[in-house]
Amino acid sequence: MVNGEGKLCMNCHKARRNNVTYVPAGTVNSTWGPHHSTQTDNLLGQNAAEYGTGYASSVAHKSLQGACVDCHMAADTTAANKDKVGSHTWRMHNPDNGYDNTTACKSCHGNINSFDEIIASADHDGDGTVEPFQSEFDGLVRLLRIALPPVGLDSISITMINTNNNLNERKAYWNYQLIAYDGSRGVHNPKYAIAVLTKSILAIGGQVPVELTEFNASVVNNNVTLVWATGSETNNKGFSVERKSKDGNWSTIAFVNGKGNSTEATSYNYTDKEASKLNMKKVTYRLKQVDLDGTTQYTKEVEVEISLPNSLSLGQNYPNPFNPSTKISFELPENGFVTLKVYNVSGVEVATLVGRQMETGRHDVSFDASQLSSGVYFYRLQFGTQIITRKMVVMK
């Protein structure tokens, strides 16, 4: 990527100093810090002052074949935006009409028309709302200003930082300039921007929520796997995994313990094996992060599609042979009346397990054969004119 079309841009738009040797020495004044056009460092996830550990970094934007050119020169030829965004203007926003040049974003983020449609993974700034990513970024930048001297005020005193000569404060101020003066409001490298701001705030005594760097969902064999990661944790008891029902209500389906306090990156996952039984084409999840004192915050919602069956099927009961109970699963391609009955080898009906209207999707039915003797039995599923029969064995 460094050798792509953006190479010329990146050679200029980067910090002119190395934080490792520069930050500890010298007087903090109006010219102290990185070059105020630090896009390359942010894009590549480099040159932020560290506090013992590194930072998470996104790969998507720095993997673009043309780097800076792919996004900033994406053309918009409409009358309102021509020569205002994209092409050689290099701008991504038209202040005259509020237009965002999302042309290059759509291949990954879908058919969006505004940067505000890209929602953050969590409430990074702790204001109680999961907002568009750039708004969450702005909130974290403000929290870092408040944590820097004079502590508690939304301002930064270079004089006080210089007088205190505290290495962590100097690192935090360097990081503030590196990230805030990038100009993209974190978009060049979202994970890196959030991680650097969060850890800088914590290092100088500020407070931020758990730093959630990722929250995604995927479907394999109709099981939904949720994956999330934190860059740091403060008083984190854990995460309630919540799923939205058909009526729009949320329910907790699991609780995953957190690390309490940690500055290390941590990965979590949970697999929902019941999702296919909801008979919903789309299933929505969120996490409720719970602090040790009971304070909670929610992540963004993630939605996945579950493949509904396109034909009638009846699975083999499990376990088989069994004593005294077993489970029978079947799938319906549409809503309709279903019967599921059990017969002995003479064809005499010994049990009716289902006899009602049911919805499309997968269904599980338990069968208790406590009152039956050992032997071979048959269970028959009828749906409209379709009938499927399977054999099972009771062994006592």
Buried (B, 14 or more C-beta within 10 A) or exposed (E): BEEBBBBEBBEEBBBEBEBEEBBEEEEBEEEBBBBBBBBBBBBBBBBBBBBEEBBBBBEEBBEBEBBBBBBBBBBBEEEEBEEBBBBEBEBBBBEEEEBBBBBBBEEEEEEBEEBBBBBBBBBBBBBEEBBBBBBBBBBBBBBBBBBBBEEEEEEBBBEBBBEBEBEBBBBBBBBBBBBBBBBBBBBBBBBBBBBBBBBBBBBBEBEBBBBBBBBEBEBEEBBBBBBBBBBBBBBBBBBBBBBBEEEEEBEEBBBBEBBEEBBEBBEBEBBBEBBBBBBBEEBBBBBBBBBEEEEEBBBBBBEBEBEBBEEBBBBEBEEBEBBEEBBBBBBBBEEBEBBBBBBBEEEEEBBEBBEEEBBBBBBEBEBEBEEBEEEEBBBBBBBEEEEBEBEBBBEE
